[in-house]
Amino acid sequence: MKAITLVLAVVLVAAGCSAAPSAGGIQNPAAVQALPEGATEVTATPAPSVDDSCGDPKASYRPDGPPPAAGDFEFGSTMATIYQRGRLKVGVDQNTYRFAYRDSQSGQIEGFALDIAHQIAKAIFGDDDPKRLQLVVLTSTQRIPAVKNGDVDLVVHSMTANCERWKDVDFSTIFYNAEQKVLVRKNSGYKDRNSLAGKKVCATKDSTSLARVVNLNVTPKPIGMQVAGWTDCLVMLQQNQVYAISTDDTILAGLAAQDPFTVVEKDEIAPEPYGIAMPKDHIEFVKFVNSVLEKIKADGTWTSSYNKWLAQLLGPAPVPPAAVYKG
Amino acid sequence: MSAPTAPPPVRTQPVPERVGRVAEVRALSRTTPGVLILFIAALVVVSVVVGVVTAISVQSRAQALDNLSGRSGPLSVAAQDLYRSLSDADATANSAFLEGGVESKAVRDRYEKDIAEAQHALAIAVAAREPADLADPNSPLAVLSSQLSVYTGIVETARANNLQGNPVGAAYQREASTLMHKLLQAAQSLYEMETQGVADDQDSATSWLGLVVEVLLGLATLVLLFYAQRYVRRRTRRRINVGLAIATVAALASLVWVLAASIGVMANVHASRENGSDQTKILADARINVLAARGDETLTLVARGSGAKIEDDYKATRKTLATQQLPGARDLATDVDVRADVQTAIDQEIAWHKTHTDIRDADNQGDFPSAVDKALKGAAKQFDQVDQALDDAIGKTTNAFDQEVSQASDALAGLVVGVILLALVTAAGAVAGIWQRLKEYR
C-alpha cells in the first residue's frame, strides 16, 4: 500500500513537472524591431578613394561661350536629341528634404536640385512647362548605372564629384558645396568624432559617407549601418537603432528639420562638392550644362533658389561655388 | 497468481489443456443444444462487434464533418480573409501616398476596415489553437500575432509624419511595407496549413477502409444469421423463428442504413470539393494575385521611376492570373452564377490590364500626374470590380461547401445511436430466438 502511494506520488509530481512548460506557449516573447528594407551592418569597407588620377575632380569642361538659344542646337548633339524628344530625363532623389523631396501636400518632387534641373530644361526648350522634366527617382547606388544605361540624360542629386566616379561618368562644374557632418539626438552627449567610436552610424549604401565613417580615425571603428535612402536613416535614429547619421550637411539639415530633437554637429568630416553627372563622350552636353550653371550662378537665379529652399535650414546663401575648368 | 505447488518442469501441460478445450467445443458441436449455444455466442459477439466498430467509425466520420463545418472550414476562410485584408491594407496605405496631402476619408476607412478584418480573422485563427502551437516564435501565427501591431504602429508613424509634411513619412511607410512582406508570407503559409486541414478532414470523412470493414462485418452477421436460421429450421421443422427473423431484419436495416448514409456522405463530401473547396482554393489564389498585382501597380508609381523590378513582378503575377488562375476557375465552375462572376472578373481584369498599360505608358513618357490619375481612378475601380467579382464567387463556393457538408452531417444524424440500438436488437433477437429452441432440450 505504501509502495503504491509512493509510486502514485512520483507519477503525479512527474506529470506536474512535465505539464508545466508546455502550457504557456512562448514564455518570453521577444520584442520585434522592424527594419527598413535591406538595412545591414557594415564593418569593413574600402576606405574612400584618395584617387587623384583625374587631377582635380571639381574641374570640368570649359564651355565655348554662353548657352545657345533654346532649340538652336547643332544637329546630332545631345541637346538636339533631347529637344526633339520634348523631355529631359533627370535622375533625382525624393528623400532629401528641401534639396530634392516629394512634397506631401502636392505629391510633387521639389527642391533646390529640382530648380537647377528646371533651369537646364528651360535652357533647352525655352519654356517653363513642368512636363519638360521626366523625373526618375534614383537611390545612391542606382545613379551611375542609370547614367551609363542612358535611362537618364543627367543626374542632379547629392552626388559628389570624385575621380573614381569620373571613370564612369562626366561631371559638370560644382553646383553646390556640401560638407560631410554628423546628426545625433540633442541629448546624445556628442563631443567630437571620437564620440562615434564603436557606435552604430547610418549612411546610404555605397555612399562615400559610409566608407568614410567606417574608416574614421577613431578606436574602435564605428559600425556602419547601410540603408537605401537617407530618410531610412532618420527612421533608424528615431527607432533607436543607430546612434548617429553621417553625411552631407544638406541632407542632414533636411533630416533635422523633420525632427526637432536632433541636431547637426558643427565639426566637418570631409568636403562634398556636388556635380551634375552625365554620360561619358557627350562633352558638348557637359559644356552646355556648365554654361547654364555659369549663367544662373551669375544672374542671381542660383542665390534666389538657395534662399527659397535652403536658407531656413542652413543660414544665408553663400557665394555660389566658383567654376573650375580642366586644362 | 502464485502457485508454489505446481511442478516446475512440466512444460507440456498447456498443450493438452488447449487440445482439451478444442475437443470440448468439438464435442459440443456434435449435439444440437451445443450448436445452438455456439450460435448464440457467435451472434452476440458479432453483433456487439458490428455495433461498436460501426459506431466508432461513423463517429469519426461525423467528427471529420463537424471539423469541416465548425473548424477547418471556417479556419481556412479566416486565413484567406486574413491574407486578403493584410494585403489590401498595405496596398491602400501605399496608394494614400500617391494621393498627396492628407489621404481621403474613403482610403483611410478602407485601411481601418482592412485592419479590423485582419485582426478579427487572426483572433479566430488563434482561438482555435492551443497555447503550445504558438511556442515557436517563427510559426505563422506567432509571427502574425506579434507583428501585426508593430506594422500598424509604423503606418501611424508614417501618417503622422506625412501630415506634417515630413518626407521621413514615406520611409516609415516603406519600412511598414517591408514588414508586411514578412506578414504576408506567414499568412500564406497559415492559409496553406488550414486548406490542408480541410483536405485532411474531407479525406477522413470519406475513408473507404472504414466502410469496407463495416460492410464486411454486417455481411458476416447476415451470413451467420442465415446459417443459424437454416440450422434451427432443419432441427425444428418450423419455417420462421421470430427472434432470428427480427435479428435478421435489424442487421439488414443496420447494413443498409450505414451503406446508404456513407454513400450519401461520400457524394456530399465529393461535391463539397468539386462545388466548394476546390473552386474556393483557385479563386482565393487568384484573388491573392489580384491584390499582389494592384500592390505592385501602386508601388511602381510610389517608387517613381526606380520600380522596374516591381513592374516585372506585376507582369509575372498578371500572367499567372490571366492565363492560369482565372480561366482555371472558370473551367472548374459548376454553378452558373459562379461562372458568371468569374467571367466578370476576367473581363474586368482585361480592362484593368489595359488601363495598367496606359499608366505605364504615361509614366514612361514622363506624364506622372496622368499616370497617378489613371491609377487612382480607372485602375482602382477596375481592380475593385475584379476583387468584388472574385469575392462574390468565393462567397458562393464557400456556401456550396457549407451546404454539402451540412447535408453530409444530416445523413449521419442518429446513425450512431441507431447502429448501436440495431446491434442490440440483433443480439437480443438472436438470443431470444435460439433460447426458445434451446429450452426444448431441457
Interface residues (C-beta under 8 A of the other chain):
Chain A: S22 A23 G24 G25 I26 P29 A30 V32 A34 L35 P36 E37 R87 K89 G91 Q94 N95 T96 Y97 Y101 R102 D103 S104 Q105 S106 G107 Q108 I109 K131 L133 Q134 L135 V136 V137 L138 T139 Q142 G229 T231 D232 L234 V235 Q238 G254 L255 Q258 D259
Chain B: L98 E99 G100 G101 P131 A132 D133 L134 A135 P137 A142 S146 Q147 V150 Y151 I154 N161 N162 L163 Q164 G165 N166 P167 V168 G169 A170 A171 Y172 R174 E175 A176 S177 T178 L179 A303 R304 G305 S306 Q365 G366 D367 F368 V372
